[in-house]
Amino acid sequence: MQRKYSRIPKDVGQRIKSFRERKNLTQARMAEMIGVSETYVGFIEQGVRNPSISTLDKIARVLGVKLSDLFS
């Protein structure tokens, strides 16, 4: 039986990247602001890593959006 994986991490990652680019933030700068590595930010944006709600909240605050905006 083949497993079907959720697109949620990839979709959320794409939204984060879009918001980040609109704010003219580099991955490195955003990583510094939320206290994670630049590599981790890249993994989040690619949908490879699933950040905690706490990390998503920090990302939303840095980007100036509501947490729910990352999901819709």
C-alpha positions, 0 to 999 in steps of 0.5 A: 500500500502506497502512502499519500503524504500531506501537502500542508508542510510544502504549502505552508513553506511556500507561503512563508517564503512568499511573505519573507520575500515580500518583507525583503528578508533573507533566510539568514536574517529571518533565522537570526530573528527567530533563533534557528539556523538558516538551513532550518528555515530553508527546510521549512520553506521546502516543506522538508521540516515540520516546525513547532507551533511555537516556531510558526508563531515566531515566524508569523510575528517576524513576518507581520502576519497572523499565524492563521495566514500561514495556513490559508 
